[in-house]
Amino acid sequence: MPRKNTEEASPVARFEQSLEELEQLVEKMEQGEMSLEESLAAYERGVGLYRQCQTALEQAELRVRLLSDPDRPDTAQPFTADDGG
């Protein structure tokens, strides 16, 4: 079966790549050596990456809820720190 390229992959599959790119972008911006135009472009890209990560996490949470109780995903309870055992 052919492997999907990054553009066709779901947000959940792209999460780690988006997060890594966002971290690199933040590090570069924190160095303070970018022009105003570069900073604005980097900020815009960062917002897009943040939204991709947020969407991926929401979809992952929905998948977990559906796996936990496929008949009633709306009643699933969020995980807490104590649930991990």
PDB file of N, CA, C and O in Angstrom, chain B, residues numbered from 101:
ATOM      1  N   MET B 101       0.845  -1.179   0.000  1.00  0.00           N
ATOM      2  CA  MET B 101       0.000   0.000   0.000  1.00  0.00           C
ATOM      3  C   MET B 101       0.890   1.242   0.000  1.00  0.00           C
ATOM      4  O   MET B 101       1.804   1.324   0.821  1.00  0.00           O
ATOM      5  N   PRO B 102       0.662   2.197  -0.876  1.00  0.00           N
ATOM      6  CA  PRO B 102       1.495   3.402  -0.911  1.00  0.00           C
ATOM      7  C   PRO B 102       1.315   4.241   0.336  1.00  0.00           C
ATOM      8  O   PRO B 102       0.224   4.331   0.900  1.00  0.00           O
ATOM      9  N   ARG B 103       2.395   4.842   0.744  1.00  0.00           N
ATOM     10  CA  ARG B 103       2.381   5.670   1.936  1.00  0.00           C
ATOM     11  C   ARG B 103       1.893   7.075   1.577  1.00  0.00           C
ATOM     12  O   ARG B 103       2.289   7.634   0.555  1.00  0.00           O
ATOM     13  N   LYS B 104       1.029   7.640   2.427  1.00  0.00           N
ATOM     14  CA  LYS B 104       0.531   8.993   2.188  1.00  0.00           C
ATOM     15  C   LYS B 104       1.646  10.000   2.396  1.00  0.00           C
ATOM     16  O   LYS B 104       2.479   9.835   3.287  1.00  0.00           O
ATOM     17  N   ASN B 105       1.665  11.043   1.578  1.00  0.00           N
ATOM     18  CA  ASN B 105       2.640  12.088   1.842  1.00  0.00           C
ATOM     19  C   ASN B 105       2.121  12.976   2.960  1.00  0.00           C
ATOM     20  O   ASN B 105       0.970  12.835   3.374  1.00  0.00           O
ATOM     21  N   THR B 106       2.946  13.885   3.454  1.00  0.00           N
ATOM     22  CA  THR B 106       2.603  14.710   4.606  1.00  0.00           C
ATOM     23  C   THR B 106       1.347  15.529   4.376  1.00  0.00           C
ATOM     24  O   THR B 106       0.554  15.713   5.299  1.00  0.00           O
ATOM     25  N   GLU B 107       1.150  16.028   3.151  1.00  0.00           N
ATOM     26  CA  GLU B 107      -0.017  16.858   2.865  1.00  0.00           C
ATOM     27  C   GLU B 107      -1.309  16.065   2.972  1.00  0.00           C
ATOM     28  O   GLU B 107      -2.345  16.633   3.319  1.00  0.00           O
ATOM     29  N   GLU B 108      -1.277  14.756   2.680  1.00  0.00           N
ATOM     30  CA  GLU B 108      -2.475  13.935   2.708  1.00  0.00           C
ATOM     31  C   GLU B 108      -2.715  13.308   4.074  1.00  0.00           C
ATOM     32  O   GLU B 108      -3.811  12.810   4.331  1.00  0.00           O
ATOM     33  N   ALA B 109      -1.739  13.319   4.940  1.00  0.00           N
ATOM     34  CA  ALA B 109      -1.862  12.696   6.245  1.00  0.00           C
ATOM     35  C   ALA B 109      -2.812  13.489   7.130  1.00  0.00           C
ATOM     36  O   ALA B 109      -3.002  14.691   6.942  1.00  0.00           O
ATOM     37  N   SER B 110      -3.401  12.804   8.088  1.00  0.00           N
ATOM     38  CA  SER B 110      -4.316  13.473   9.016  1.00  0.00           C
ATOM     39  C   SER B 110      -3.533  14.402   9.946  1.00  0.00           C
ATOM     40  O   SER B 110      -2.321  14.250  10.104  1.00  0.00           O
ATOM     41  N   PRO B 111      -4.228  15.366  10.561  1.00  0.00           N
ATOM     42  CA  PRO B 111      -3.540  16.239  11.525  1.00  0.00           C
ATOM     43  C   PRO B 111      -2.884  15.454  12.654  1.00  0.00           C
ATOM     44  O   PRO B 111      -1.834  15.854  13.155  1.00  0.00           O
ATOM     45  N   VAL B 112      -3.490  14.347  13.057  1.00  0.00           N
ATOM     46  CA  VAL B 112      -2.907  13.535  14.126  1.00  0.00           C
ATOM     47  C   VAL B 112      -1.566  12.965  13.677  1.00  0.00           C
ATOM     48  O   VAL B 112      -0.612  12.938  14.454  1.00  0.00           O
ATOM     49  N   ALA B 113      -1.489  12.514  12.442  1.00  0.00           N
ATOM     50  CA  ALA B 113      -0.240  11.954  11.926  1.00  0.00           C
ATOM     51  C   ALA B 113       0.834  13.021  11.777  1.00  0.00           C
ATOM     52  O   ALA B 113       2.021  12.716  11.897  1.00  0.00           O
ATOM     53  N   ARG B 114       0.444  14.259  11.518  1.00  0.00           N
ATOM     54  CA  ARG B 114       1.408  15.351  11.327  1.00  0.00           C
ATOM     55  C   ARG B 114       1.748  16.069  12.632  1.00  0.00           C
ATOM     56  O   ARG B 114       2.560  16.994  12.616  1.00  0.00           O
ATOM     57  N   PHE B 115       1.164  15.680  13.744  1.00  0.00           N
ATOM     58  CA  PHE B 115       1.329  16.401  14.998  1.00  0.00           C
ATOM     59  C   PHE B 115       2.788  16.589  15.392  1.00  0.00           C
ATOM     60  O   PHE B 115       3.219  17.711  15.657  1.00  0.00           O
ATOM     61  N   GLU B 116       3.539  15.514  15.433  1.00  0.00           N
ATOM     62  CA  GLU B 116       4.932  15.610  15.887  1.00  0.00           C
ATOM     63  C   GLU B 116       5.769  16.490  14.965  1.00  0.00           C
ATOM     64  O   GLU B 116       6.605  17.265  15.430  1.00  0.00           O
ATOM     65  N   GLN B 117       5.546  16.371  13.672  1.00  0.00           N
ATOM     66  CA  GLN B 117       6.281  17.200  12.716  1.00  0.00           C
ATOM     67  C   GLN B 117       5.925  18.679  12.923  1.00  0.00           C
ATOM     68  O   GLN B 117       6.809  19.536  12.925  1.00  0.00           O
ATOM     69  N   SER B 118       4.640  18.974  13.096  1.00  0.00           N
ATOM     70  CA  SER B 118       4.212  20.362  13.307  1.00  0.00           C
ATOM     71  C   SER B 118       4.775  20.908  14.611  1.00  0.00           C
ATOM     72  O   SER B 118       5.225  22.052  14.665  1.00  0.00           O
ATOM     73  N   LEU B 119       4.751  20.100  15.654  1.00  0.00           N
ATOM     74  CA  LEU B 119       5.260  20.535  16.950  1.00  0.00           C
ATOM     75  C   LEU B 119       6.757  20.810  16.889  1.00  0.00           C
ATOM     76  O   LEU B 119       7.237  21.798  17.445  1.00  0.00           O
ATOM     77  N   GLU B 120       7.492  19.932  16.213  1.00  0.00           N
ATOM     78  CA  GLU B 120       8.936  20.120  16.087  1.00  0.00           C
ATOM     79  C   GLU B 120       9.250  21.400  15.306  1.00  0.00           C
ATOM     80  O   GLU B 120      10.141  22.163  15.681  1.00  0.00           O
ATOM     81  N   GLU B 121       8.513  21.625  14.223  1.00  0.00           N
ATOM     82  CA  GLU B 121       8.733  22.834  13.434  1.00  0.00           C
ATOM     83  C   GLU B 121       8.396  24.076  14.248  1.00  0.00           C
ATOM     84  O   GLU B 121       9.095  25.086  14.162  1.00  0.00           O
ATOM     85  N   LEU B 122       7.337  24.003  15.032  1.00  0.00           N
ATOM     86  CA  LEU B 122       6.952  25.129  15.879  1.00  0.00           C
ATOM     87  C   LEU B 122       8.028  25.420  16.915  1.00  0.00           C
ATOM     88  O   LEU B 122       8.349  26.583  17.157  1.00  0.00           O
ATOM     89  N   GLU B 123       8.585  24.393  17.527  1.00  0.00           N
ATOM     90  CA  GLU B 123       9.649  24.578  18.511  1.00  0.00           C
ATOM     91  C   GLU B 123      10.885  25.224  17.876  1.00  0.00           C
ATOM     92  O   GLU B 123      11.505  26.104  18.474  1.00  0.00           O
ATOM     93  N   GLN B 124      11.235  24.788  16.676  1.00  0.00           N
ATOM     94  CA  GLN B 124      12.386  25.370  15.982  1.00  0.00           C
ATOM     95  C   GLN B 124      12.127  26.831  15.628  1.00  0.00           C
ATOM     96  O   GLN B 124      13.024  27.669  15.718  1.00  0.00           O
ATOM     97  N   LEU B 125      10.915  27.123  15.232  1.00  0.00           N
ATOM     98  CA  LEU B 125      10.545  28.487  14.878  1.00  0.00           C
ATOM     99  C   LEU B 125      10.618  29.410  16.092  1.00  0.00           C
ATOM    100  O   LEU B 125      11.124  30.528  15.998  1.00  0.00           O
ATOM    101  N   VAL B 126      10.114  28.942  17.221  1.00  0.00           N
ATOM    102  CA  VAL B 126      10.165  29.734  18.453  1.00  0.00           C
ATOM    103  C   VAL B 126      11.615  29.993  18.856  1.00  0.00           C
ATOM    104  O   VAL B 126      11.973  31.109  19.233  1.00  0.00           O
ATOM    105  N   GLU B 127      12.439  28.959  18.773  1.00  0.00           N
ATOM    106  CA  GLU B 127      13.854  29.107  19.128  1.00  0.00           C
ATOM    107  C   GLU B 127      14.529  30.160  18.244  1.00  0.00           C
ATOM    108  O   GLU B 127      15.295  30.994  18.729  1.00  0.00           O
ATOM    109  N   LYS B 128      14.236  30.110  16.957  1.00  0.00           N
ATOM    110  CA  LYS B 128      14.819  31.066  16.020  1.00  0.00           C
ATOM    111  C   LYS B 128      14.343  32.486  16.339  1.00  0.00           C
ATOM    112  O   LYS B 128      15.134  33.427  16.288  1.00  0.00           O
ATOM    113  N   MET B 129      13.072  32.646  16.664  1.00  0.00           N
ATOM    114  CA  MET B 129      12.525  33.967  16.981  1.00  0.00           C
ATOM    115  C   MET B 129      13.124  34.510  18.279  1.00  0.00           C
ATOM    116  O   MET B 129      13.371  35.710  18.404  1.00  0.00           O
ATOM    117  N   GLU B 130      13.353  33.618  19.239  1.00  0.00           N
ATOM    118  CA  GLU B 130      13.898  34.043  20.530  1.00  0.00           C
ATOM    119  C   GLU B 130      15.331  34.566  20.401  1.00  0.00           C
ATOM    120  O   GLU B 130      15.790  35.318  21.260  1.00  0.00           O
ATOM    121  N   GLN B 131      16.024  34.185  19.363  1.00  0.00           N
ATOM    122  CA  GLN B 131      17.394  34.662  19.164  1.00  0.00           C
ATOM    123  C   GLN B 131      17.423  36.153  18.845  1.00  0.00           C
ATOM    124  O   GLN B 131      18.444  36.815  19.034  1.00  0.00           O
ATOM    125  N   GLY B 132      16.292  36.682  18.357  1.00  0.00           N
ATOM    126  CA  GLY B 132      16.171  38.111  18.130  1.00  0.00           C
ATOM    127  C   GLY B 132      16.961  38.664  16.964  1.00  0.00           C
ATOM    128  O   GLY B 132      17.239  39.862  16.923  1.00  0.00           O
ATOM    129  N   GLU B 133      17.327  37.826  16.024  1.00  0.00           N
ATOM    130  CA  GLU B 133      18.133  38.277  14.900  1.00  0.00           C
ATOM    131  C   GLU B 133      17.342  38.358  13.603  1.00  0.00           C
ATOM    132  O   GLU B 133      17.929  38.475  12.528  1.00  0.00           O
ATOM    133  N   MET B 134      16.031  38.299  13.689  1.00  0.00           N
ATOM    134  CA  MET B 134      15.191  38.348  12.496  1.00  0.00           C
ATOM    135  C   MET B 134      14.724  39.777  12.257  1.00  0.00           C
ATOM    136  O   MET B 134      14.534  40.547  13.199  1.00  0.00           O
ATOM    137  N   SER B 135      14.541  40.120  10.986  1.00  0.00           N
ATOM    138  CA  SER B 135      13.978  41.425  10.656  1.00  0.00           C
ATOM    139  C   SER B 135      12.501  41.429  11.041  1.00  0.00           C
ATOM    140  O   SER B 135      11.930  40.385  11.355  1.00  0.00           O
ATOM    141  N   LEU B 136      11.902  42.587  11.014  1.00  0.00           N
ATOM    142  CA  LEU B 136      10.482  42.692  11.329  1.00  0.00           C
ATOM    143  C   LEU B 136       9.657  41.851  10.366  1.00  0.00           C
ATOM    144  O   LEU B 136       8.751  41.133  10.789  1.00  0.00           O
ATOM    145  N   GLU B 137       9.959  41.933   9.091  1.00  0.00           N
ATOM    146  CA  GLU B 137       9.218  41.164   8.083  1.00  0.00           C
ATOM    147  C   GLU B 137       9.371  39.662   8.328  1.00  0.00           C
ATOM    148  O   GLU B 137       8.395  38.917   8.249  1.00  0.00           O
ATOM    149  N   GLU B 138      10.588  39.221   8.622  1.00  0.00           N
ATOM    150  CA  GLU B 138      10.831  37.801   8.914  1.00  0.00           C
ATOM    151  C   GLU B 138      10.103  37.376  10.184  1.00  0.00           C
ATOM    152  O   GLU B 138       9.560  36.273  10.255  1.00  0.00           O
ATOM    153  N   SER B 139      10.093  38.246  11.177  1.00  0.00           N
ATOM    154  CA  SER B 139       9.413  37.945  12.434  1.00  0.00           C
ATOM    155  C   SER B 139       7.911  37.802  12.229  1.00  0.00           C
ATOM    156  O   SER B 139       7.285  36.899  12.784  1.00  0.00           O
ATOM    157  N   LEU B 140       7.340  38.692  11.433  1.00  0.00           N
ATOM    158  CA  LEU B 140       5.903  38.614  11.155  1.00  0.00           C
ATOM    159  C   LEU B 140       5.558  37.331  10.394  1.00  0.00           C
ATOM    160  O   LEU B 140       4.562  36.675  10.700  1.00  0.00           O
ATOM    161  N   ALA B 141       6.378  36.978   9.409  1.00  0.00           N
ATOM    162  CA  ALA B 141       6.155  35.744   8.657  1.00  0.00           C
ATOM    163  C   ALA B 141       6.299  34.527   9.570  1.00  0.00           C
ATOM    164  O   ALA B 141       5.520  33.579   9.473  1.00  0.00           O
ATOM    165  N   ALA B 142       7.283  34.554  10.446  1.00  0.00           N
ATOM    166  CA  ALA B 142       7.504  33.448  11.372  1.00  0.00           C
ATOM    167  C   ALA B 142       6.346  33.333  12.359  1.00  0.00           C
ATOM    168  O   ALA B 142       5.912  32.229  12.689  1.00  0.00           O
ATOM    169  N   TYR B 143       5.850  34.473  12.826  1.00  0.00           N
ATOM    170  CA  TYR B 143       4.718  34.468  13.751  1.00  0.00           C
ATOM    171  C   TYR B 143       3.476  33.888  13.064  1.00  0.00           C
ATOM    172  O   TYR B 143       2.754  33.076  13.643  1.00  0.00           O
ATOM    173  N   GLU B 144       3.247  34.312  11.840  1.00  0.00           N
ATOM    174  CA  GLU B 144       2.101  33.808  11.080  1.00  0.00           C
ATOM    175  C   GLU B 144       2.204  32.296  10.894  1.00  0.00           C
ATOM    176  O   GLU B 144       1.222  31.575  11.072  1.00  0.00           O
ATOM    177  N   ARG B 145       3.395  31.821  10.537  1.00  0.00           N
ATOM    178  CA  ARG B 145       3.611  30.377  10.373  1.00  0.00           C
ATOM    179  C   ARG B 145       3.412  29.665  11.706  1.00  0.00           C
ATOM    180  O   ARG B 145       2.831  28.580  11.751  1.00  0.00           O
ATOM    181  N   GLY B 146       3.887  30.265  12.782  1.00  0.00           N
ATOM    182  CA  GLY B 146       3.734  29.672  14.108  1.00  0.00           C
ATOM    183  C   GLY B 146       2.279  29.524  14.522  1.00  0.00           C
ATOM    184  O   GLY B 146       1.897  28.513  15.112  1.00  0.00           O
ATOM    185  N   VAL B 147       1.468  30.525  14.216  1.00  0.00           N
ATOM    186  CA  VAL B 147       0.035  30.449  14.523  1.00  0.00           C
ATOM    187  C   VAL B 147      -0.601  29.292  13.756  1.00  0.00           C
ATOM    188  O   VAL B 147      -1.419  28.550  14.301  1.00  0.00           O
ATOM    189  N   GLY B 148      -0.219  29.145  12.486  1.00  0.00           N
ATOM    190  CA  GLY B 148      -0.745  28.036  11.696  1.00  0.00           C
ATOM    191  C   GLY B 148      -0.343  26.688  12.263  1.00  0.00           C
ATOM    192  O   GLY B 148      -1.160  25.770  12.332  1.00  0.00           O
ATOM    193  N   LEU B 149       0.912  26.565  12.669  1.00  0.00           N
ATOM    194  CA  LEU B 149       1.391  25.314  13.265  1.00  0.00           C
ATOM    195  C   LEU B 149       0.689  25.030  14.584  1.00  0.00           C
ATOM    196  O   LEU B 149       0.329  23.887  14.865  1.00  0.00           O
ATOM    197  N   TYR B 150       0.491  26.066  15.394  1.00  0.00           N
ATOM    198  CA  TYR B 150      -0.211  25.904  16.665  1.00  0.00           C
ATOM    199  C   TYR B 150      -1.630  25.373  16.425  1.00  0.00           C
ATOM    200  O   TYR B 150      -2.097  24.474  17.125  1.00  0.00           O
ATOM    201  N   ARG B 151      -2.292  25.938  15.438  1.00  0.00           N
ATOM    202  CA  ARG B 151      -3.667  25.499  15.136  1.00  0.00           C
ATOM    203  C   ARG B 151      -3.683  24.059  14.642  1.00  0.00           C
ATOM    204  O   ARG B 151      -4.593  23.301  14.977  1.00  0.00           O
ATOM    205  N   GLN B 152      -2.686  23.674  13.847  1.00  0.00           N
ATOM    206  CA  GLN B 152      -2.596  22.285  13.390  1.00  0.00           C
ATOM    207  C   GLN B 152      -2.425  21.343  14.583  1.00  0.00           C
ATOM    208  O   GLN B 152      -3.058  20.289  14.643  1.00  0.00           O
ATOM    209  N   CYS B 153      -1.576  21.725  15.519  1.00  0.00           N
ATOM    210  CA  CYS B 153      -1.352  20.907  16.711  1.00  0.00           C
ATOM    211  C   CYS B 153      -2.626  20.806  17.545  1.00  0.00           C
ATOM    212  O   CYS B 153      -2.974  19.732  18.035  1.00  0.00           O
ATOM    213  N   GLN B 154      -3.309  21.923  17.699  1.00  0.00           N
ATOM    214  CA  GLN B 154      -4.560  21.944  18.473  1.00  0.00           C
ATOM    215  C   GLN B 154      -5.595  21.014  17.829  1.00  0.00           C
ATOM    216  O   GLN B 154      -6.255  20.243  18.525  1.00  0.00           O
ATOM    217  N   THR B 155      -5.735  21.086  16.518  1.00  0.00           N
ATOM    218  CA  THR B 155      -6.676  20.228  15.801  1.00  0.00           C
ATOM    219  C   THR B 155      -6.301  18.762  15.976  1.00  0.00           C
ATOM    220  O   THR B 155      -7.172  17.918  16.187  1.00  0.00           O
ATOM    221  N   ALA B 156      -5.017  18.459  15.889  1.00  0.00           N
ATOM    222  CA  ALA B 156      -4.551  17.081  16.047  1.00  0.00           C
ATOM    223  C   ALA B 156      -4.887  16.549  17.432  1.00  0.00           C
ATOM    224  O   ALA B 156      -5.334  15.411  17.571  1.00  0.00           O
ATOM    225  N   LEU B 157      -4.674  17.364  18.451  1.00  0.00           N
ATOM    226  CA  LEU B 157      -4.977  16.923  19.813  1.00  0.00           C
ATOM    227  C   LEU B 157      -6.472  16.711  20.006  1.00  0.00           C
ATOM    228  O   LEU B 157      -6.881  15.765  20.679  1.00  0.00           O
ATOM    229  N   GLU B 158      -7.286  17.577  19.426  1.00  0.00           N
ATOM    230  CA  GLU B 158      -8.745  17.411  19.529  1.00  0.00           C
ATOM    231  C   GLU B 158      -9.189  16.128  18.837  1.00  0.00           C
ATOM    232  O   GLU B 158     -10.038  15.405  19.360  1.00  0.00           O
ATOM    233  N   GLN B 159      -8.625  15.838  17.665  1.00  0.00           N
ATOM    234  CA  GLN B 159      -8.979  14.616  16.953  1.00  0.00           C
ATOM    235  C   GLN B 159      -8.499  13.375  17.698  1.00  0.00           C
ATOM    236  O   GLN B 159      -9.194  12.361  17.732  1.00  0.00           O
ATOM    237  N   ALA B 160      -7.325  13.454  18.287  1.00  0.00           N
ATOM    238  CA  ALA B 160      -6.812  12.324  19.071  1.00  0.00           C
ATOM    239  C   ALA B 160      -7.713  12.064  20.283  1.00  0.00           C
ATOM    240  O   ALA B 160      -8.013  10.915  20.608  1.00  0.00           O
ATOM    241  N   GLU B 161      -8.138  13.139  20.941  1.00  0.00           N
ATOM    242  CA  GLU B 161      -9.035  12.987  22.084  1.00  0.00           C
ATOM    243  C   GLU B 161     -10.350  12.345  21.656  1.00  0.00           C
ATOM    244  O   GLU B 161     -10.866  11.477  22.360  1.00  0.00           O
ATOM    245  N   LEU B 162     -10.894  12.752  20.528  1.00  0.00           N
ATOM    246  CA  LEU B 162     -12.132  12.166  20.029  1.00  0.00           C
ATOM    247  C   LEU B 162     -11.948  10.686  19.736  1.00  0.00           C
ATOM    248  O   LEU B 162     -12.821   9.877  20.053  1.00  0.00           O
ATOM    249  N   ARG B 163     -10.814  10.322  19.132  1.00  0.00           N
ATOM    250  CA  ARG B 163     -10.552   8.912  18.842  1.00  0.00           C
ATOM    251  C   ARG B 163     -10.494   8.097  20.125  1.00  0.00           C
ATOM    252  O   ARG B 163     -11.015   6.983  20.180  1.00  0.00           O
ATOM    253  N   VAL B 164      -9.861   8.649  21.160  1.00  0.00           N
ATOM    254  CA  VAL B 164      -9.779   7.941  22.438  1.00  0.00           C
ATOM    255  C   VAL B 164     -11.171   7.769  23.030  1.00  0.00           C
ATOM    256  O   VAL B 164     -11.503   6.699  23.539  1.00  0.00           O
ATOM    257  N   ARG B 165     -11.982   8.814  22.964  1.00  0.00           N
ATOM    258  CA  ARG B 165     -13.353   8.730  23.484  1.00  0.00           C
ATOM    259  C   ARG B 165     -14.155   7.675  22.732  1.00  0.00           C
ATOM    260  O   ARG B 165     -14.903   6.906  23.336  1.00  0.00           O
ATOM    261  N   LEU B 166     -13.995   7.643  21.406  1.00  0.00           N
ATOM    262  CA  LEU B 166     -14.726   6.655  20.627  1.00  0.00           C
ATOM    263  C   LEU B 166     -14.267   5.237  20.952  1.00  0.00           C
ATOM    264  O   LEU B 166     -15.073   4.307  20.973  1.00  0.00           O
ATOM    265  N   LEU B 167     -12.976   5.075  21.204  1.00  0.00           N
ATOM    266  CA  LEU B 167     -12.470   3.754  21.577  1.00  0.00           C
ATOM    267  C   LEU B 167     -12.911   3.356  22.979  1.00  0.00           C
ATOM    268  O   LEU B 167     -13.146   2.179  23.250  1.00  0.00           O
ATOM    269  N   SER B 168     -13.022   4.333  23.863  1.00  0.00           N
ATOM    270  CA  SER B 168     -13.409   4.057  25.245  1.00  0.00           C
ATOM    271  C   SER B 168     -14.856   3.602  25.342  1.00  0.00           C
ATOM    272  O   SER B 168     -15.163   2.664  26.079  1.00  0.00           O
ATOM    273  N   ASP B 169     -15.739   4.247  24.614  1.00  0.00           N
ATOM    274  CA  ASP B 169     -17.154   3.901  24.633  1.00  0.00           C
ATOM    275  C   ASP B 169     -17.774   4.307  23.306  1.00  0.00           C
ATOM    276  O   ASP B 169     -18.327   5.401  23.190  1.00  0.00           O
ATOM    277  N   PRO B 170     -17.689   3.435  22.298  1.00  0.00           N
ATOM    278  CA  PRO B 170     -18.155   3.796  20.962  1.00  0.00           C
ATOM    279  C   PRO B 170     -19.639   4.155  20.902  1.00  0.00           C
ATOM    280  O   PRO B 170     -20.057   4.908  20.023  1.00  0.00           O
ATOM    281  N   ASP B 171     -20.433   3.623  21.825  1.00  0.00           N
ATOM    282  CA  ASP B 171     -21.871   3.916  21.807  1.00  0.00           C
ATOM    283  C   ASP B 171     -22.209   5.254  22.440  1.00  0.00           C
ATOM    284  O   ASP B 171     -23.241   5.847  22.129  1.00  0.00           O
ATOM    285  N   ARG B 172     -21.340   5.736  23.333  1.00  0.00           N
ATOM    286  CA  ARG B 172     -21.633   6.985  24.045  1.00  0.00           C
ATOM    287  C   ARG B 172     -20.361   7.809  24.222  1.00  0.00           C
ATOM    288  O   ARG B 172     -19.931   8.020  25.356  1.00  0.00           O
ATOM    289  N   PRO B 173     -19.744   8.284  23.136  1.00  0.00           N
ATOM    290  CA  PRO B 173     -18.498   9.047  23.271  1.00  0.00           C
ATOM    291  C   PRO B 173     -18.682  10.367  24.006  1.00  0.00           C
ATOM    292  O   PRO B 173     -17.726  10.894  24.575  1.00  0.00           O
ATOM    293  N   ASP B 174     -19.896  10.909  24.002  1.00  0.00           N
ATOM    294  CA  ASP B 174     -20.132  12.196  24.662  1.00  0.00           C
ATOM    295  C   ASP B 174     -20.125  12.075  26.177  1.00  0.00           C
ATOM    296  O   ASP B 174     -20.015  13.089  26.866  1.00  0.00           O
ATOM    297  N   THR B 175     -20.239  10.867  26.717  1.00  0.00           N
ATOM    298  CA  THR B 175     -20.225  10.688  28.167  1.00  0.00           C
ATOM    299  C   THR B 175     -18.857  10.284  28.699  1.00  0.00           C
ATOM    300  O   THR B 175     -18.689  10.136  29.909  1.00  0.00           O
ATOM    301  N   ALA B 176     -17.891  10.105  27.830  1.00  0.00           N
ATOM    302  CA  ALA B 176     -16.541   9.718  28.257  1.00  0.00           C
ATOM    303  C   ALA B 176     -15.945  10.816  29.133  1.00  0.00           C
ATOM    304  O   ALA B 176     -16.139  12.006  28.886  1.00  0.00           O
ATOM    305  N   GLN B 177     -15.226  10.394  30.144  1.00  0.00           N
ATOM    306  CA  GLN B 177     -14.603  11.333  31.072  1.00  0.00           C
ATOM    307  C   GLN B 177     -13.160  11.592  30.656  1.00  0.00           C
ATOM    308  O   GLN B 177     -12.477  10.670  30.211  1.00  0.00           O
ATOM    309  N   PRO B 178     -12.681  12.827  30.791  1.00  0.00           N
ATOM    310  CA  PRO B 178     -11.281  13.105  30.462  1.00  0.00           C
ATOM    311  C   PRO B 178     -10.354  12.380  31.410  1.00  0.00           C
ATOM    312  O   PRO B 178     -10.707  12.107  32.557  1.00  0.00           O
ATOM    313  N   PHE B 179      -9.152  12.067  30.920  1.00  0.00           N
ATOM    314  CA  PHE B 179      -8.148  11.439  31.761  1.00  0.00           C
ATOM    315  C   PHE B 179      -7.646  12.431  32.801  1.00  0.00           C
ATOM    316  O   PHE B 179      -7.570  13.633  32.548  1.00  0.00           O
ATOM    317  N   THR B 180      -7.303  11.905  33.980  1.00  0.00           N
ATOM    318  CA  THR B 180      -6.685  12.725  35.007  1.00  0.00           C
ATOM    319  C   THR B 180      -5.312  12.155  35.291  1.00  0.00           C
ATOM    320  O   THR B 180      -4.988  11.053  34.847  1.00  0.00           O
ATOM    321  N   ALA B 181      -4.509  12.891  36.023  1.00  0.00           N
ATOM    322  CA  ALA B 181      -3.158  12.441  36.350  1.00  0.00           C
ATOM    323  C   ALA B 181      -3.172  11.148  37.146  1.00  0.00           C
ATOM    324  O   ALA B 181      -2.227  10.364  37.063  1.00  0.00           O
ATOM    325  N   ASP B 182      -4.232  10.909  37.920  1.00  0.00           N
ATOM    326  CA  ASP B 182      -4.327   9.714  38.755  1.00  0.00           C
ATOM    327  C   ASP B 182      -4.709   8.467  37.974  1.00  0.00           C
ATOM    328  O   ASP B 182      -4.529   7.356  38.472  1.00  0.00           O
ATOM    329  N   ASP B 183      -5.239   8.623  36.744  1.00  0.00           N
ATOM    330  CA  ASP B 183      -5.696   7.488  35.956  1.00  0.00           C
ATOM    331  C   ASP B 183      -4.561   6.616  35.444  1.00  0.00           C
ATOM    332  O   ASP B 183      -4.776   5.439  35.153  1.00  0.00           O
ATOM    333  N   GLY B 184      -3.355   7.167  35.328  1.00  0.00           N
ATOM    334  CA  GLY B 184      -2.239   6.464  34.724  1.00  0.00           C
ATOM    335  C   GLY B 184      -1.703   5.300  35.513  1.00  0.00           C
ATOM    336  O   GLY B 184      -0.959   4.488  34.963  1.00  0.00           O
ATOM    337  N   GLY B 185      -2.044   5.183  36.769  1.00  0.00           N
ATOM    338  CA  GLY B 185      -1.648   4.052  37.579  1.00  0.00           C
ATOM    339  C   GLY B 185      -0.331   4.218  38.142  1.00  0.00           C
ATOM    340  O   GLY B 185       0.150   3.339  38.858  1.00  0.00           O
TER     341      GLY B 185
END
